[in-house]
């Protein structure tokens, strides 16, 4: 018979060997797939673990699923809207022009040849002072006209010589000749001298071209020696700090109901101040003049702009930034509404301009909707 102590030791050894066999079997088969039950259990185990951030996707109903982490990465910004009374606006086509109070132009008063001024030929961008000599204009004429002027000059010179001799004779006979005859001869001689000087100046002397206003040369394509015709524009001068916008209004009563105005250009928004409007139709419209009061506006004369005029009339709608507008589908205008934490819905809208930075949504939005104001274009690219 086996002693009781030896039986206890044998049992302990058998239990240890059995546990070691089970452990090695588990390690040997831990990464194998044993059947469909194990495959079905894996997604459940993965979902029970830590959730990985999903990619944005378009849902069957047309809305977008965008994870919070991605919203922060692309910089999405939203703001709630409030539906209420807004000022009605009218969009006008306009262009930047020189301010009539500060701009000016230099034109040729007669046909002539251009010569450089004291500082050389003016070039675009050069600053000039009021009254500064920009260039000289030397008259040019045909051979026949020049011959006639030379003949007139010679005739006046002969008449002046005769008048000069007559004055000298009368002065020698002073006392014997009436004083009024001597004075008349002197006046005639002086008049002939002035006529001869004027005729000589019209033939040879150059006329200075002066700047009518202070500013910078905005346009000039002249070169030394260029021959120009009468009334031809030689230089245009503007003050870059004081420019204006001219717009054409097809409704005669806009000027009476106008509250404020702004313009939208490629460089950004411009704040405008209404100066006045004409009362004579031009191209079936009335011209309206606005002064640009935005400092350091980087616009050029002749540049087209979209003028947005606020009137005293009111409309019902929600004001949103222009950056909230995007294109979807077949070029339709829409805004993205943040309906849930990670869900966005596109709403087709009909915007109307409020000013250069905002538009009014007259339908498609409700009071309290959160509209995407930054990153709307990125949401439209999700497929």
Secondary structure, 3 states (H helix, E strand, C coil): CCCHHHHHHHHHHHHHHHHHHHHHHHHHCCCCCCCHHHHHHHHHHHHHCCCCCCCCEECCCCCEECCHHHHHHHCCEEEECCEEEEEEEEEEEEEEEECCCCCEEEECCCCEEEEEECCECCCCCCEECCCCEEEEEEECCCHHHHHHHHHHHHHHHHHHHHHHHHHHHHHHCECCECHHHHHHHHHHHHHHHHHHHHHHHHHHCEEEEECCCCEEEEECCCCCCCEECCCCEEEEEECCCCEEEEEEECCCCHHHHEEEEEEEECCEEEEEEEEEECCCCECCEEEEEEEECCCCCCCCCCCEEEEEEEEEEEEEEEEEEHHHCEEECCCEEEEEEEEECCEEEEEECCEEECCCCEEEECCCCCCCCEEEEECHHHHHCCC
